[in-house]
Amino acid sequence: MQEATIEYQKRVKTNKSSDKVSVNRVAKEFQVPRSTLQDRLNRKVSRNKAQEELMHLTITEEQELVHWITTLTQRGYAPRYRTVRELAEIIPNRRVCGVNDDDVHLVNYDEFGKDWVPRFMSRYPQLVHARRKCIEAARIKDVSVERLTKWFEDLKNVVEEYKIEPRNLYNMDESGFAIGDVEASERIINVNIRQRFQAKPGRQEWVTAVECVCADGSSIPPLIIFKGENLSR
């Protein structure tokens, strides 16, 4: 909404006349309600800001919390509900540092309700809960657009140079799970971040499946590897 308001004001300033700028057109371009955009232009306070005094956190504090969740999502460490709630409860307590002491409490805040996190998320549509897939932290750190682009370009050059046919082109990969490890859990993420994995520190005991497929659509039976005393064929 803020971006739409700024854009409208820029167009008005450029055209020197508000009659030449359509509120409807700007609202459609930014996919925001026309009535809400008109209210902002008329300096009407948003519902959240109007009720800010009744909220546990200020709008600025909530926006910083959203930024924190976004940063963790990008790094593969999206927080749990409990973590978000615990951090939110710490923020008001930091306000009274130096005001309250062990004997005198001049400022007190109400406790957060059990539904505070869902209500907080409803105010920021970019936040959703998702079940994350685990991946080693090193893989997230080492993967970048530049490296992937270069890899595919090198592969294309090799295929063209040596005229490799699809029936002679194979890809092998492994997948598995750690015994006794929770592979997926509900997290709060920024839906605008295209990050689908949850980093974890390292490996334990694994059961691994090795798959090999051919570019022509055929495949080789998978190989299952796990800890044991005897070799199974």
DRENDO-1510 file (C-alpha; in Angstrom, 1 decimal, always signed):
<recs>
REC; n; res; u; v; w
REC; 1; MET; +0.0; +0.0; +0.0 .
REC; 2; GLN; +2.8; +2.4; +0.8 .
REC; 3; GLU; +4.4; +1.8; -2.6 .
REC; 4; ALA; +1.1; +2.5; -4.4 .
REC; 5; THR; +0.7; +5.7; -2.4 .
REC; 6; ILE; +4.3; +6.9; -3.2 .
REC; 7; GLU; +3.8; +6.0; -6.9 .
REC; 8; TYR; +0.5; +8.0; -7.1 .
REC; 9; GLN; +2.2; +11.0; -5.5 .
REC; 10; LYS; +5.1; +10.8; -7.9 .
REC; 11; ARG; +2.7; +10.8; -10.9 .
REC; 12; VAL; +0.8; +13.8; -9.5 .
REC; 13; LYS; +4.0; +15.7; -9.0 .
REC; 14; THR; +5.2; +14.9; -12.5 .
REC; 15; ASN; +1.9; +15.8; -14.3 .
REC; 16; LYS; +1.4; +18.9; -12.1 .
REC; 17; SER; -2.3; +18.0; -11.9 .
REC; 18; SER; -4.0; +15.3; -9.9 .
REC; 19; ASP; -6.8; +15.1; -12.5 .
REC; 20; LYS; -4.4; +13.5; -14.9 .
REC; 21; VAL; -3.6; +10.6; -12.6 .
REC; 22; SER; -6.1; +7.8; -12.0 .
REC; 23; VAL; -6.4; +6.4; -8.5 .
REC; 24; ASN; -8.1; +3.3; -10.1 .
REC; 25; ARG; -5.2; +2.7; -12.5 .
REC; 26; VAL; -2.6; +2.9; -9.7 .
REC; 27; ALA; -4.7; +0.6; -7.5 .
REC; 28; LYS; -5.0; -2.0; -10.2 .
REC; 29; GLU; -1.3; -1.9; -11.0 .
REC; 30; PHE; -0.3; -2.5; -7.4 .
REC; 31; GLN; -3.3; -4.8; -6.8 .
REC; 32; VAL; -4.6; -2.9; -3.8 .
REC; 33; PRO; -8.1; -1.8; -2.9 .
REC; 34; ARG; -9.0; +1.5; -4.4 .
REC; 35; SER; -10.8; +2.7; -1.3 .
REC; 36; THR; -7.8; +1.9; +0.9 .
REC; 37; LEU; -5.4; +3.8; -1.4 .
REC; 38; GLN; -7.8; +6.8; -1.4 .
REC; 39; ASP; -7.9; +6.7; +2.4 .
REC; 40; ARG; -4.1; +6.8; +2.5 .
REC; 41; LEU; -4.0; +9.7; +0.1 .
REC; 42; ASN; -6.5; +11.5; +2.4 .
REC; 43; ARG; -4.1; +10.9; +5.3 .
REC; 44; LYS; -6.5; +8.5; +7.0 .
REC; 45; VAL; -4.8; +6.3; +9.6 .
REC; 46; SER; -4.7; +2.6; +8.8 .
REC; 47; ARG; -6.6; +0.2; +11.1 .
REC; 48; ASN; -3.4; -1.2; +12.6 .
REC; 49; LYS; -2.0; +2.2; +13.4 .
REC; 50; ALA; -5.3; +3.4; +14.9 .
REC; 51; GLN; -5.2; +0.4; +17.3 .
REC; 52; GLU; -1.5; +0.5; +17.9 .
REC; 53; GLU; -1.9; +1.6; +21.5 .
REC; 54; LEU; -3.9; -1.6; +22.2 .
REC; 55; MET; -1.4; -3.9; +20.5 .
REC; 56; HIS; +1.4; -5.8; +22.3 .
REC; 57; LEU; +4.0; -4.6; +19.8 .
REC; 58; THR; +4.2; -1.3; +17.8 .
REC; 59; ILE; +3.9; -1.4; +14.0 .
REC; 60; THR; +7.7; -0.7; +13.8 .
REC; 61; GLU; +8.4; -3.6; +16.2 .
REC; 62; GLU; +6.2; -6.0; +14.2 .
REC; 63; GLN; +7.9; -5.0; +11.0 .
REC; 64; GLU; +11.3; -5.7; +12.5 .
REC; 65; LEU; +10.0; -9.1; +13.6 .
REC; 66; VAL; +8.9; -9.7; +10.0 .
REC; 67; HIS; +12.4; -8.7; +8.8 .
REC; 68; TRP; +13.9; -11.1; +11.3 .
REC; 69; ILE; +11.7; -14.0; +10.0 .
REC; 70; THR; +12.6; -13.1; +6.4 .
REC; 71; THR; +16.3; -13.2; +7.1 .
REC; 72; LEU; +16.1; -16.6; +8.9 .
REC; 73; THR; +14.0; -17.9; +5.9 .
REC; 74; GLN; +16.7; -16.9; +3.5 .
REC; 75; ARG; +19.4; -18.6; +5.5 .
REC; 76; GLY; +17.4; -21.8; +5.9 .
REC; 77; TYR; +16.6; -21.4; +9.6 .
REC; 78; ALA; +12.9; -20.4; +9.6 .
REC; 79; PRO; +11.7; -20.1; +13.2 .
REC; 80; ARG; +9.0; -22.2; +14.9 .
REC; 81; TYR; +5.8; -20.7; +16.4 .
REC; 82; ARG; +7.2; -20.9; +19.9 .
REC; 83; THR; +10.4; -19.1; +18.9 .
REC; 84; VAL; +8.5; -16.2; +17.3 .
REC; 85; ARG; +6.2; -15.9; +20.4 .
REC; 86; GLU; +9.2; -16.0; +22.8 .
REC; 87; LEU; +11.0; -13.3; +20.9 .
REC; 88; ALA; +7.9; -11.1; +20.7 .
REC; 89; GLU; +7.4; -11.4; +24.5 .
REC; 90; ILE; +11.0; -10.2; +25.0 .
REC; 91; ILE; +10.5; -7.0; +23.1 .
REC; 92; PRO; +8.1; -5.3; +25.5 .
REC; 93; ASN; +10.3; -6.3; +28.4 .
REC; 94; ARG; +13.2; -4.5; +26.8 .
REC; 95; ARG; +11.2; -1.3; +26.8 .
REC; 96; VAL; +11.1; -1.1; +30.6 .
REC; 97; CYS; +14.8; -1.7; +31.2 .
REC; 98; GLY; +15.9; +1.0; +33.6 .
REC; 99; VAL; +12.4; +1.8; +34.5 .
REC; 100; ASN; +11.3; -1.2; +36.6 .
REC; 101; ASP; +13.5; -2.8; +39.2 .
REC; 102; ASP; +13.2; -5.9; +41.5 .
REC; 103; ASP; +11.2; -4.0; +44.0 .
REC; 104; VAL; +9.1; -1.5; +42.0 .
REC; 105; HIS; +7.2; -2.2; +38.8 .
REC; 106; LEU; +6.1; +1.1; +37.2 .
REC; 107; VAL; +5.2; -0.4; +33.9 .
REC; 108; ASN; +3.5; -3.7; +33.2 .
REC; 109; TYR; +2.3; -5.3; +30.0 .
REC; 110; ASP; -0.4; -7.9; +29.5 .
REC; 111; GLU; +0.6; -11.4; +28.7 .
REC; 112; PHE; +0.5; -12.6; +25.1 .
REC; 113; GLY; -2.5; -14.7; +24.3 .
REC; 114; LYS; -2.2; -18.2; +22.8 .
REC; 115; ASP; -3.5; -16.9; +19.4 .
REC; 116; TRP; -1.2; -13.9; +19.2 .
REC; 117; VAL; +1.1; -15.5; +16.6 .
REC; 118; PRO; -1.7; -16.4; +14.1 .
REC; 119; ARG; -3.1; -12.8; +14.5 .
REC; 120; PHE; +0.3; -11.4; +13.9 .
REC; 121; MET; +0.7; -13.4; +10.8 .
REC; 122; SER; -2.8; -12.4; +9.5 .
REC; 123; ARG; -1.5; -8.8; +9.5 .
REC; 124; TYR; +1.4; -9.7; +7.2 .
REC; 125; PRO; +0.2; -11.9; +4.3 .
REC; 126; GLN; +3.7; -12.7; +3.2 .
REC; 127; LEU; +4.1; -14.8; +6.4 .
REC; 128; VAL; +2.8; -18.4; +6.2 .
REC; 129; HIS; +3.4; -21.6; +8.0 .
REC; 130; ALA; +5.0; -24.4; +6.0 .
REC; 131; ARG; +6.5; -27.8; +6.6 .
REC; 132; ARG; +10.2; -27.6; +5.8 .
REC; 133; LYS; +12.5; -30.2; +4.2 .
REC; 134; CYS; +15.8; -30.7; +5.9 .
REC; 135; ILE; +19.1; -30.1; +4.0 .
REC; 136; GLU; +22.7; -29.8; +5.3 .
REC; 137; ALA; +23.7; -26.2; +6.1 .
REC; 138; ALA; +26.8; -26.5; +3.8 .
REC; 139; ARG; +24.6; -27.2; +0.8 .
REC; 140; ILE; +22.6; -24.0; +1.3 .
REC; 141; LYS; +25.8; -22.0; +1.8 .
REC; 142; ASP; +27.6; -23.3; -1.3 .
REC; 143; VAL; +24.6; -23.0; -3.7 .
REC; 144; SER; +24.2; -19.7; -5.7 .
REC; 145; VAL; +22.7; -18.6; -9.0 .
REC; 146; GLU; +26.1; -18.0; -10.4 .
REC; 147; ARG; +27.5; -21.4; -9.6 .
REC; 148; LEU; +24.4; -23.2; -10.9 .
REC; 149; THR; +24.3; -21.2; -14.1 .
REC; 150; LYS; +28.0; -21.9; -14.8 .
REC; 151; TRP; +27.5; -25.6; -14.1 .
REC; 152; PHE; +24.6; -25.9; -16.6 .
REC; 153; GLU; +26.5; -23.9; -19.2 .
REC; 154; ASP; +29.6; -26.2; -18.9 .
REC; 155; LEU; +27.3; -29.3; -19.2 .
REC; 156; LYS; +25.7; -27.9; -22.3 .
REC; 157; ASN; +29.1; -27.2; -23.9 .
REC; 158; VAL; +30.4; -30.7; -23.1 .
REC; 159; VAL; +27.3; -32.3; -24.6 .
REC; 160; GLU; +27.5; -30.3; -27.8 .
REC; 161; GLU; +31.3; -30.7; -28.1 .
REC; 162; TYR; +31.3; -34.5; -27.8 .
REC; 163; LYS; +27.8; -34.9; -29.3 .
REC; 164; ILE; +26.6; -37.0; -26.4 .
REC; 165; GLU; +23.2; -38.7; -27.1 .
REC; 166; PRO; +20.5; -38.8; -24.4 .
REC; 167; ARG; +20.8; -42.6; -24.1 .
REC; 168; ASN; +24.4; -42.1; -23.0 .
REC; 169; LEU; +23.7; -39.3; -20.5 .
REC; 170; TYR; +23.0; -40.4; -16.9 .
REC; 171; ASN; +22.4; -38.6; -13.6 .
REC; 172; MET; +23.0; -40.2; -10.2 .
REC; 173; ASP; +21.9; -38.8; -6.9 .
REC; 174; GLU; +21.4; -40.0; -3.4 .
REC; 175; SER; +18.6; -39.3; -0.9 .
REC; 176; GLY; +17.9; -40.6; +2.6 .
REC; 177; PHE; +16.9; -39.8; +6.1 .
REC; 178; ALA; +18.6; -39.8; +9.5 .
REC; 179; ILE; +17.4; -42.5; +11.9 .
REC; 180; GLY; +15.7; -40.9; +14.9 .
REC; 181; ASP; +15.7; -37.4; +13.3 .
REC; 182; VAL; +12.7; -35.3; +12.5 .
REC; 183; GLU; +12.7; -34.7; +8.8 .
REC; 184; ALA; +10.0; -32.0; +8.7 .
REC; 185; SER; +8.4; -29.5; +11.0 .
REC; 186; GLU; +6.1; -26.6; +10.9 .
REC; 187; ARG; +7.9; -23.2; +10.5 .
REC; 188; ILE; +6.9; -19.6; +9.9 .
REC; 189; ILE; +8.4; -18.4; +6.7 .
REC; 190; ASN; +8.2; -15.4; +4.3 .
REC; 191; VAL; +6.3; -16.8; +1.3 .
REC; 192; ASN; +8.1; -14.4; -1.0 .
REC; 193; ILE; +11.4; -16.1; -0.3 .
REC; 194; ARG; +11.9; -19.1; -2.7 .
REC; 195; GLN; +13.5; -21.2; +0.1 .
REC; 196; ARG; +12.1; -24.6; +0.6 .
REC; 197; PHE; +14.6; -26.2; +2.9 .
REC; 198; GLN; +15.4; -26.1; +6.6 .
REC; 199; ALA; +19.1; -26.3; +7.5 .
REC; 200; LYS; +20.3; -28.7; +10.1 .
REC; 201; PRO; +23.8; -28.9; +11.7 .
REC; 202; GLY; +25.1; -32.3; +10.6 .
REC; 203; ARG; +24.5; -36.0; +10.0 .
REC; 204; GLN; +23.7; -38.9; +12.3 .
REC; 205; GLU; +23.1; -42.5; +11.2 .
REC; 206; TRP; +21.6; -42.5; +7.7 .
REC; 207; VAL; +19.7; -44.9; +5.5 .
REC; 208; THR; +20.5; -43.8; +1.9 .
REC; 209; ALA; +19.0; -44.6; -1.5 .
REC; 210; VAL; +21.2; -44.1; -4.6 .
REC; 211; GLU; +19.2; -43.5; -7.8 .
REC; 212; CYS; +20.4; -43.4; -11.4 .
REC; 213; VAL; +18.3; -42.2; -14.3 .
REC; 214; CYS; +19.0; -41.8; -18.0 .
REC; 215; ALA; +18.2; -38.8; -20.1 .
REC; 216; ASP; +16.1; -41.0; -22.4 .
REC; 217; GLY; +13.7; -41.8; -19.5 .
REC; 218; SER; +15.0; -45.2; -18.4 .
REC; 219; SER; +16.4; -45.9; -14.9 .
REC; 220; ILE; +18.6; -48.3; -13.0 .
REC; 221; PRO; +17.1; -50.1; -9.8 .
REC; 222; PRO; +18.0; -48.0; -6.7 .
REC; 223; LEU; +20.7; -49.1; -4.3 .
REC; 224; ILE; +19.8; -48.9; -0.6 .
REC; 225; ILE; +22.6; -48.4; +1.9 .
REC; 226; PHE; +22.3; -48.7; +5.6 .
REC; 227; LYS; +24.5; -49.8; +8.6 .
REC; 228; GLY; +24.7; -53.5; +9.0 .
REC; 229; GLU; +26.9; -56.5; +9.6 .
REC; 230; ASN; +26.4; -58.4; +6.3 .
REC; 231; LEU; +26.2; -57.3; +2.7 .
REC; 232; SER; +22.8; -57.9; +1.1 .
REC; 233; ARG; +22.8; -58.5; -2.7 .
</recs>
